[in-house]
Amino acid sequence: MRTIHNPQFTHVAMACQAEEPNDQELCTMIDDVLFQLYGPEGLRKLVKPGDRVVIKTNIVCCWQGRRGEKGRGVITDPRIVRYLAEKIRDIIGWNDGASLKVVDACFSPDPNPSDVNNKVGFHWARLNRIPDNNVCPEDVCYDYEANGFLDGASGARLVNLDALGADERDLHLVKLADGRTIPVSFPRFLRRKEEAADGGDYTDVLIGTPVFKNHGFIGCTGSLKLHYGMRNLTAGHGDTGRRGHSGMFSVRQDGTVGPEGRQKLNDYLVAQHLVRTYDLVLMDCLTANRQGPCSPTGAVSITPDPDEAVDYILTNAIMASADPVAIDTVESTLAGYRYPSIDLTCRAAENGVGVQDPAKILVDGLERFKIHRARLLRTYGPEGRYPLSNMGDPETVPDPLPSFTVTMDHFTITPDAEGLHHVRYSLHPSHPDVMPDVRRVDLVVEGVTVQSHVDGDLMQGEFTFRHSDYDHMDGAYVVGLVSAWDSMFNCVVSATEFFIPPDGCRD
């Protein structure tokens, strides 16, 4: 067992509720996860006045779904993008070179991102509130007016990434950890300021807004897969483009994807993120698409039934992180999968894109994540819809809830001869024949994780500290508990707290 004092975590923020959020509640949830990540400064800790900011959204297959649900469970909810964009505009302003773009691929070389004749463009991307196949004023749209700007007050310019020609892209030869070199044609304007020695366009802050979904090629996917929309539609610069889809030609006759094909696609996605990854991911977990990326029998551009229902469930959550691997790892366990079975996140972690180890990831809110997943299991488990489907060959966990409890066995009121207080704990398996896959045990004081045990036998142990280490109120009681995390990001806390008085204080 190894003890870490003042542990440094990769944070994944989460806000959730039992019922589907209304428009105002959704804004509050977004504010909540930004506060969890950045504190009272919120987005101002990341975004500065005059910055050039790009939001990569997901509008592919925006026309799919039953009437009244077009795009639901498929595209990023426009309410999220619009609210986020307006918060960013309030920070960056309108002068001093500030710019704000919302981007995705529209499967057309037309520079107009909102051509009304292009049903995979921004005009057709909406939260469909009228049960028909039209874009209506009552819908919440990306661009109802089809003027090339995001609806709302942000004035964000919409960009069709498929309209970027070879002269607006740079070729990057990315060498992966296994020695493979991947050619990546990447939009030039997404480079960082320090890379723009030629005085051309650049991006200070890149934000991803992916959708929570399973995927037929790679299993559960979020921020890492979102980058694929940055790939050019056609070949260029030695990059085969999305039409030459990496791994596509390794599809078996029965329609499934072999390991070779999946590896090629995953390697390309990892290489993209090594060129540039997101500075912030705000994930739309309001729904979970069980058979993504679109309807069960449809494709990106062809479907036998334009009104076919998308197979999704309501999950009523928002997540955020500055680490795309960490948030995708947590996302996969929210789907009810074992995260090591998602090869994309494994390969991204191996190549240094982000953190996958649960011992190094802190999901804010202690038991919130576990409680919300238990709610999904109660709601959709009896229907056989949760955990999500096995498309993409992820390993599902039929019972993703924790298999252990935590007890606080003893804590010392009086310090020992070295001035140390002791808190002893034990973990107890729920079943004699099951050994819980515990990854970390934490000492939590006033809601803050201050020490952690990792590695080795974590089933019992002891934390020690001086009262002065955690007395933040000059002579107050130090109050806390012990929490333990397993590989499914279940947090289990001790049933009792410790109350340690100032040294020398007696009741």
PyMOL commands that set and color helices and strands:
alter all, ss='L'
color gray80, all
select helices_A, chain A and resi 23-45+78-92+122-124+161-163+166-168+188-190+193-195+223-230+248-250+259-275+324-334+339-341+343-350+358-360+368-383+467-470
alter helices_A, ss='H'
color red, helices_A
select strands_A, chain A and resi 2-5+10-16+52-56+99-104+126-127+140-141+157-160+169-175+181-187+205-208+211-215+219-221+280-292+312-321+361-363+404-411+421-429+438-445+448-454+460-465+478-486+491-493+498-500
alter strands_A, ss='S'
color yellow, strands_A
deselect
rebuild
show_as cartoon
